[in-house]
Structure formats: structure tokens, C-alpha cells
Amino acid sequence: MSSKVLILNGPNLNMLGQREVEIYGGETLAEIEAACRARAEATALEIDFRQSNSEAELVDWIQQARGSVQGIIINGGAYTHTSIAILDALNMVDMPIIEVHLSNIFQRESFRRESYISSAAQGLIAGFGGTGYLLALDAMNQLIQPENKD
């Protein structure tokens, strides 16, 4: 039986491949999603991949995840650094959470080095572009399907 993982993407990630390519790379969110679907299939995970520019919608999706998924991977975009509401929602779910960022947030502006999401997450993957999502899926697979640990 496969486990389900919710992959959430915050504001402006729908513009990947078009915005600040020197920071975020040329890969589109659709390409990242396709790679995640392939990795999930290979590891017996099912994914629900979503993006929203709305903080309220992200909070709603996190709340709805309770009891319907086994883990959350989240790239909160700019909400990472500003949203206590997203943190509060993540703190309500009883499941593994992995934070992902395309760029290395610790090499960027000082305000990007602060993450509200990190205190709710088991781990943080940053600076590997779209590959970070695949690393997060591998880690999540081991967190929620311990029989798959090497």
C-alpha cells in the first residue's frame, strides 16, 4: 500500500523558469512536478502536488491534510519568512514535514535566513534547485515507510 505525500508550493513558484533564473534556475514548476511524480512512482509514494499564491489557501490545504496524507513537503516561498499562520497550521498536523528551498536561503539576504516553517519541520533541504524536491521525497519515504530504509 502506498503512502500519500502533499507537496505544497508557495507564492511565485508558478513563475519558475521565467523569474530570476540566475537564482532559481530554468526549471519550471511543471518540470519539478513531473520529476517528483516519477520519483514517487519509483518509491511507492503517491503525491498531491499543489501551488498557490494565497496564504489562506496554503493554510486550508495543510489543515485538510490531517488524516488524509502521511507527510508534507513544503516550499513556502516568501511565506517561509513571514507566515505564522502557516507555522500554526503545520504545528497542528501530526506527521513528518520537510522544508524545501530551491536556493540556499543562508547565502541570500538576511531576512531569508529566518524560517517560520523550520521549527515545524523534521528537516530542511536548500540550495539544490529542483533536485531538492527529489531529495525530500527520498527522505520522506524513509520517514513514513520505515521498511524502505537502507
DRENTORGU-445111 format. One record per residue (C-alpha): residue in one letter; x, y, z. Coordinates in steps of 0.5 Angstrom, whole numbers, plus 500, padded with zeros to 3 digits. Example, Ala and Ser with C-alpha at 12.3 -4.5 7.8 and 13.67 -1.06 7.14 Angstrom:
<atoms>
@code=a&px=525&py=491&pz=516
@code=s&px=527&py=498&pz=514
</atoms>
This chain:
<atoms>
@code=m&px=500&py=500&pz=500
@code=s&px=503&py=507&pz=498
@code=s&px=503&py=513&pz=503
@code=k&px=501&py=520&pz=501
@code=v&px=505&py=526&pz=501
@code=l&px=503&py=533&pz=500
@code=i&px=508&py=538&pz=496
@code=l&px=506&py=545&pz=497
@code=n&px=509&py=551&pz=494
@code=g&px=508&py=558&pz=496
@code=p&px=508&py=565&pz=492
@code=n&px=511&py=566&pz=486
@code=l&px=514&py=559&pz=485
@code=n&px=509&py=558&pz=479
@code=m&px=513&py=563&pz=475
@code=l&px=520&py=559&pz=476
@code=g&px=524&py=558&pz=469
@code=q&px=521&py=566&pz=468
@code=r&px=524&py=569&pz=474
@code=e&px=531&py=570&pz=477
@code=v&px=534&py=565&pz=473
@code=e&px=540&py=566&pz=476
@code=i&px=538&py=565&pz=483
@code=y&px=532&py=559&pz=482
@code=g&px=535&py=556&pz=475
@code=g&px=531&py=555&pz=469
@code=e&px=527&py=549&pz=471
@code=t&px=519&py=550&pz=471
@code=l&px=515&py=548&pz=477
@code=a&px=511&py=543&pz=472
@code=e&px=518&py=540&pz=471
@code=i&px=519&py=539&pz=478
@code=e&px=513&py=536&pz=479
@code=a&px=514&py=531&pz=473
@code=a&px=520&py=529&pz=476
@code=c&px=517&py=529&pz=483
@code=r&px=512&py=524&pz=480
@code=a&px=517&py=520&pz=477
@code=r&px=521&py=519&pz=484
@code=a&px=514&py=518&pz=488
@code=e&px=512&py=512&pz=483
@code=a&px=519&py=509&pz=484
@code=t&px=519&py=509&pz=491
@code=a&px=511&py=507&pz=492
@code=l&px=509&py=514&pz=494
@code=e&px=503&py=518&pz=492
@code=i&px=504&py=525&pz=491
@code=d&px=499&py=531&pz=491
@code=f&px=503&py=537&pz=488
@code=r&px=500&py=544&pz=489
@code=q&px=502&py=551&pz=489
@code=s&px=498&py=557&pz=491
@code=n&px=500&py=565&pz=492
@code=s&px=495&py=565&pz=497
@code=e&px=497&py=564&pz=504
@code=a&px=490&py=563&pz=506
@code=e&px=489&py=557&pz=501
@code=l&px=496&py=554&pz=504
@code=v&px=493&py=554&pz=511
@code=d&px=487&py=551&pz=508
@code=w&px=491&py=545&pz=505
@code=i&px=495&py=544&pz=511
@code=q&px=489&py=543&pz=515
@code=q&px=486&py=539&pz=510
@code=a&px=492&py=534&pz=510
@code=r&px=491&py=532&pz=517
@code=g&px=488&py=525&pz=517
@code=s&px=489&py=524&pz=509
@code=v&px=497&py=524&pz=508
@code=q&px=502&py=522&pz=511
@code=g&px=507&py=527&pz=510
@code=i&px=508&py=534&pz=508
@code=i&px=514&py=537&pz=504
@code=i&px=513&py=545&pz=503
@code=n&px=517&py=550&pz=500
@code=g&px=513&py=556&pz=503
@code=g&px=517&py=561&pz=498
@code=a&px=517&py=568&pz=501
@code=y&px=511&py=566&pz=507
@code=t&px=517&py=562&pz=510
@code=h&px=520&py=568&pz=513
@code=t&px=513&py=572&pz=514
@code=s&px=508&py=567&pz=516
@code=i&px=506&py=565&pz=523
@code=a&px=499&py=562&pz=520
@code=i&px=503&py=557&pz=516
@code=l&px=507&py=555&pz=522
@code=d&px=501&py=555&pz=526
@code=a&px=498&py=550&pz=521
@code=l&px=504&py=546&pz=521
@code=n&px=504&py=545&pz=528
@code=m&px=497&py=542&pz=528
@code=v&px=499&py=536&pz=524
@code=d&px=502&py=530&pz=527
@code=m&px=506&py=528&pz=521
@code=p&px=513&py=529&pz=518
@code=i&px=514&py=536&pz=515
@code=i&px=520&py=537&pz=510
@code=e&px=522&py=544&pz=508
@code=v&px=525&py=545&pz=501
@code=h&px=528&py=551&pz=498
@code=l&px=531&py=552&pz=491
@code=s&px=536&py=557&pz=493
@code=n&px=541&py=557&pz=499
@code=i&px=537&py=561&pz=503
@code=f&px=543&py=562&pz=508
@code=q&px=547&py=565&pz=502
@code=r&px=542&py=571&pz=501
@code=e&px=539&py=577&pz=504
@code=s&px=539&py=577&pz=512
@code=f&px=531&py=576&pz=512
@code=r&px=531&py=570&pz=508
@code=r&px=535&py=567&pz=513
@code=e&px=530&py=566&pz=518
@code=s&px=524&py=561&pz=517
@code=y&px=518&py=560&pz=521
@code=i&px=517&py=553&pz=517
@code=s&px=524&py=550&pz=520
@code=s&px=521&py=550&pz=527
@code=a&px=516&py=545&pz=525
@code=a&px=520&py=541&pz=520
@code=q&px=524&py=535&pz=521
@code=g&px=529&py=537&pz=516
@code=l&px=531&py=543&pz=511
@code=i&px=534&py=542&pz=504
@code=a&px=536&py=548&pz=501
@code=g&px=541&py=550&pz=495
@code=f&px=540&py=544&pz=490
@code=g&px=535&py=547&pz=486
@code=g&px=529&py=542&pz=483
@code=t&px=533&py=536&pz=486
@code=g&px=532&py=539&pz=493
@code=y&px=525&py=536&pz=492
@code=l&px=527&py=529&pz=490
@code=l&px=532&py=529&pz=496
@code=a&px=526&py=531&pz=500
@code=l&px=522&py=525&pz=497
@code=d&px=527&py=520&pz=499
@code=a&px=528&py=523&pz=506
@code=m&px=520&py=523&pz=507
@code=n&px=520&py=516&pz=504
@code=q&px=524&py=513&pz=510
@code=l&px=521&py=517&pz=515
@code=i&px=514&py=515&pz=513
@code=q&px=516&py=508&pz=510
@code=p&px=521&py=505&pz=515
@code=e&px=521&py=499&pz=512
@code=n&px=524&py=502&pz=506
@code=k&px=530&py=504&pz=510
@code=d&px=537&py=502&pz=507
</atoms>
